[in-house]
Amino acid sequence: MLAAIGVESVAELFEQIPAPLRLSEPLALEDGLGEAEVYERLAALAARNTDAEEQVCFVGAGMYDHYVPAIVDAITQRSEFLTPYTPYQPEISQGGLQVMFEFQTAMSELTGLPVSNAGLYEGPSSVAAAGYLAMGATKRRRFVVSRGLHPHSRETLATYSVGYGAEVVEVGLRDGETDAEALAAAVDAETAAVFLQSPNFLGAVERVEALGAAAKEHGALLVVATDPMTLGVLKPPGEQGADIALGEGQPLGNRLDFGGPSFGFFCATEEQIRRMPGRIAGETDDVDGRRGFVLALQTREQHIRREKATHNICTAQALNALAAMVHLAWLGREGYRELGELLVRRTAYARERLLAVPGIEALHEAPVARELAIRLDAPVDRVLERCAERGIAAGYPLGREYPEYEDGLLVAITERRTKQDIDRLTSVVAGVREGAVA
């Protein structure tokens, strides 16, 4: 091989690398292990972790410990769904296209918007994709973003905006909700999009329609991130004036799995259909008049001219989106609504019980649907550590992302958290809080 390319030695291949940067001795690696020894080593490492099966989990902040029905695994692990790669002759894969179509239909119904794509990577990158769409639709390069939007989404949008050449303006919160006056003052004729989240990161249900009025007044798009598990009880974003509704799909049929993989959903008005990222499946009839499915739009740069592309998504998380579709079908329309009502009732119960503990107060008084924010008069990290010792993951410390809420704790409720679990959380937090204060 060296002779074929006219090189004397392997070392000559690397001459362009400065000598101080070249490795001049073998890597300091231990001898290899046999298969059995590797298994024991990995098992020991895994044992250092804990999970939501071992602890009663009240941690949310975007990823939630929901029950995943057995039918989800039964269908998603079938080889025809589990093994295929993205179809490059998509109409051959009628089953895969039908999954996309049914998923799009469900997400469109949930969000109240007429068009959905077949899924994106996850929630934060969906937010960034909405920014790119808004720039193309408005020919503007300024984003106004509520501080109530998930911190990871704000970070992702800011990162992408560097490449977009866009400006990001953040609007603060007042009493847990987006500051309406500050938002109205921040939106101007150069604003491409206003980004809200409801319920927001602090669990507060935002007044989307009122907040979005500033966007409508100046011709900007209104982008609303939403929790899909709350849409059975809350007014859909599309009915509140949103041009784009998107979010993290993990709560639907996907486990925590150490934070991923999951999927993002993305819905919009019809006028944005050709600017939407990812793929859109459509329904048609074949030559024999039978119902069939086609890949109606694919705006990835590999399929169309690069300057016309709206996204570079490759693996569309279709398997994760299928899990969501199976979960929704398992719940049914009535079950989905009942699940949302259950979350609201149990969240209200948890709020009432926790606020009855001395030294705990509400971080805000806004309505909540499945997450609540409280303040502790004890060090939050110490309280969380002592709760963990008692088998409870008590919540998410807000100080990690919001320095102004260093004493804040975000507590998430799912249908897996019973009243007995909530009572236990209250009792343990009350006890360890006294010890932490002392």
N, C-alpha and C positions, 0 to 999 in steps of 0.2 A: 504493500500500500504506500509506504514511504517513497519507494522508487517510482511508483506510478505518478506521484504528484511532485517529484523532484526535490525531496527533502531528505537530508542525510540522517536525521535522528528525530525521535519524539520531542526531545528538548528543543530542537529548532522550531517546532511548531509554536512554542510559547515564548520565543525571543522578544516579541513585542511587549510582553508583560515585564515591567521593571523588576530587576533581580530581587530587590528587598521584599517584593510582594509574592514571590514564588515560594512554594513550600519546598524546603530542601531536606526534609526528613520525613519519615513515615508519620501518618496521623496517629495521635495518641489514643488509639481505640483498644478497648479490652478484647480478649479473645471472644469469638462467637459462642453462643449458647445453643444447646440442642432444643428441639421443639418443646419437650416437656418443661425444660427450665425456663424457656421464654413464656410459656403459659403461666407458670407459677409467678414469674416476675410481673407480668401484666395483671394477674389477679390481685397481687399485693398492691400494685398502684391503684387499681380500680377500687379496692377496699378503703382507700383513703377518702373517697368521695362519699357523699350522701345523696339521696334523691327524694323525690316527692312520694315514693312508696314507703320510705322509712320515716319521714317527718311529715307532720301535718302542715301543709304548705299554704301560707297566705301571701306569698310573694307573687307579684304581678308585673306591673310596669311594662306591659307590652306582650309578655309571654305568660300563659296561664295553664294551671293544672286542671284541665277539663277531663271528663271521662270520655274515652274513645271507645265506642262500641265495637264488639268483636267483628261485626260485619265489615268494618273498614279494612282491617287486616285481611280478612277472607277474600276481599275483592282486589285490593291494591297489590297483594302478593301473588296474584295469578300471573303466570309468565307472560301472557300477551300484554299486560300492563306494566309489569315490573322490569322487563328486559329491553324493550325497544328504545332506540335512540330517536331523536327528532326526525320525523319522516321527511325525506327530501322528494318523495313522490307521494304527497300527503293523501291524495284521493284513494290510494290503495288501502290506507289505514282507516277504514270507515269507523271502526270502534273507537279509535283515538279521537277522531274528529267529532264523533257524537258526544264523547265525554266533554270535549272543549265547548261544544254548542250548548249542552245542558248546563255546564258550569256558568257560561256566560249568561244564560237565561236566568239562572238563580241569582247571580250577583246583581244583574240589572233589576230584578224584582226587589231585592233587599235594599238597594241604594236609591231606588226611585229615579234612575237615569236610564235612557233607552239603549245605550251601547256599552258593552263590556268587552275587554280583551280576554284572552285565554289564560292570563296570569303572568306575573312577573316574579322576580327573585324573592323579594320580601317587602315589608312596609316602607322602610326608609328609602330604598332605591326607587320605589314607586313615587315617592314625594319628589325626588330629584327629576324623575322623568316628567312629572307634571310641570315642573319649572321649565323644562326644555319645550314642552308643548305650548305653554303659555307665551314663551318668547316668540315662537313661530306664529301663533295666532294673533298676537298684538303688536309685534315688531318693537317690543320694549324690552328693557333689560334691568328691571328693578322688582324685587320681591319683598313684600311686607309679610312678616312671619310672627305669629303669636308665640310668646314664650311658653304657652301651654301645649304647643306641639311637642311630640316626643323628642327628647334631647338627641337621640340617634338620628332622627329624621332631620332635625335642624343641622346637625353636623354634616350629614350626607349632602343636603342641599347646598350648604356653604362650600363643601369640597368641590362639588360639580360646578358650582357657580364660578369658581376660579377659571375653569376651562370654558365656561359659557361666556365669560366676560360680563357677568351679571353682578349687581349689587344686592346684598341681603340686609334688610332693615328689620330689627327685632323690636316687637312691642311687648311691654311688660304685662304683668297680671295685677289685678286689684281684687282683693278678697277671693282669691282662687280662680277668678275668671279673667278673660282677656279684657284689658282696659279699653273700653269702647271709645272714650274720648281720644286717647293716645292713638288708637288704630285709625280713627277718622282723620286725625291730623297727619298721620304718616302716609296715607294713600294720596297719590296725586296723578297727574296726567301721564307720568312716565312709569307708572306701576303696571307690571305685566300680570301679577297675580297676588292675591291675598291668601295666606295659608292659615287655616284654623284646624283645631282638633276637638271633636266632641263625642263622648266625654274626653276632656283634656287630660294631660298627664297627671294632674292632681285629682282626677276622678270627677271633676265638676262638669255637669251638662251645660254646654255653652248656648247662648242665645244666637244661634247661627244666622238666622234671618236678619235680625237687627244689626249684627256685626257686619254681615255681608253687604249691607246697603251702601257702604262707602266704596266697595269694589264696583258695584253696579253703576254708581254715580260717575265713576271715572273710566268706565269701560275696561276694567281689569277683570280677569277671571277669578272666580271664587273656588278655591280648592279646599276640600274638607276631608281630613283623615278621620276614620271612624272605626269603632270596635264592632265587628260583625255580630257579636253575641248580644249587643244591645238593640239591634235594629228591629227586633220583634216587639219592642215596647216604645222606642223613641221614633219620632218623625224622621223619615229618611232624608238624607242630605239633599237629594234631588227635589224634594218637595219644599225645601227651605232655601232654594235659590242656588244651590251648588252647581257649578259647571263641570266639576270633576269631583268624584268621591273615590277614595282609595283607602288602603289600610293593610294591616298585617293579618294574614289569614290563619295563622297558627291555631287560634282557639277552635277552628272548625276541623275536627278530625285529625289533628296533628299533635303529637305529644311534645313535651318540653325538649327532650333529646339534647340537653346541654346547649340549648339556644338555637338549634337548627338541624337540618334545613327546614324551611317553611315555604311560604309563598306569599306574594303580594297580589291584591286585586286592584283593578283600575277600571272605573266606569266614567262615562262622560256623555255630554249632549251630542246629538247627531252631527252638528256642524264640526265637531272635532274628530270625527271618525278617521279621517285620513292622516291626522297628526298623531294618533294614539300609538304608543309603543307596543311591540310584541305582535302577536298573531290574533286574527279574528276568524273564527269558523262560521260558515254559513250553511243554511239548509236549502235544498233544491230537489228537483226530481231528475232521475236518470232517464235514459232514452226509452226505457220500458214503463215510465211513469211511476217508478218506485221512489219512496223517500230516500234521499241521500244527502251527503254532507261534503262540503268543499272548504278549502282554506281560502276564504274570500279575500283577506288582506294579510300581507306579511311585509312589514316596513323595516325589516332588518337590513343592514348595509350589504349583507351577502346576497340578497335577493334583488335589490334595486340599486340605482346609482347612489353612491356614498353620500353625495350632497343632499339627496332626497330622503335618506334614512332618518328614522326617528329614534332608533334604539339599536344597541348591539347585542340584545339578549339572545343567548344561544339555547342552553338548556332552560326550558320555560317552566321548570318546577311542575310539569304537568301531572306527575304522580301525586304530589302533595295537593294539587288542586282537585284531583280525582278523590282523594281522601275527604276533602271538604264536601264535595258533591254527594258522596255516599253518606256522610254524616247528616247533611241536610235532608236527604231523602229518607233516612232512618227516622229523623225527628218528625218530618212532615210539617205542614203549615201550622197546625194547631200545636204540635209539640214544641215547635220553635218559639211560638209566642209564649207558651207556658213556661219554657225555660227562661226566657227573658223576665217574666214576672217573678219567677222564683228568685232570680239573682237580685232583683230590686228589693224584694221582701227581706231576703237574708242580709243584704247590705244595710238596709235600714235597721235591722235587728242588731247587727254588729256595731253600727254607729251608736245606737242607743246604749248598748251594754258597755262599750269602751268609754264613752263619755261620762258614764256614771262612776268611773274609777277616779279617785282623787289624784290630782296632778296630771290628768289628761284632759285636753281640750281640743275642739275642732280647729283645724287649720283654716277652714272656710265653711260658710253656711249654705253654699250652693247645692242644688239637687244633685244626687249621685245615683248611679245605676248599678255599678258592680265593684267600685273601688272607692275607698274613703281615705282622706288624709287627716292625720291627727298630730298634735304636738305633745311631746313628753317633757316633764320637768326633770328628766334624768338623761345621762348620756345614751344616745340611741344605740350606738354600736355595742355598748356594754349590755343593754337590755336585750338586744338581738342575740348576743353571744350566750347569755344565760338562758334565754328561751330555747336556743338550739340544744343546749345541754339537756333540756327537758323534752326534747322531741318535737319542737315547734319552730318552723321557719315563719317568724311573726310578721314579716313584711319587708318592704324595700326602704332603706334609709335615704330620704330625699336630699340630704346634705351632699350626697355624691354628685348630684347634678345641679342642685340649687343651693348655693352657699347661704342664701337668705333664709333657707329653711333647714338649718343645721339641726334643729330639734324636731324635725318632721319625720313621720313614718307613714308610708303608703301601704294600706292593707287591702288585699284583693280577695274577692269572694267568687267561688265557682260553685256549681251544683254538688261538687264533692265535699264541700265544707258544710257540714250539718250544724244544727243549732247547738248540739253537744260540743262540736269542735269549737264553735264561737265562744261558748261558755268557758271552755277550757282555756282558750286563748286569753280571754278576759281575766280569768283567775291567775294564770301564770304571769301575764304582763303586770298585773297588780302586785303580785308577790315579788317578782324580780325588780320591779321599779323601786319598791321600798328599799331593797338591798342595794341597788345601784345608787340611790340618793344618799343612803347612809355611808 
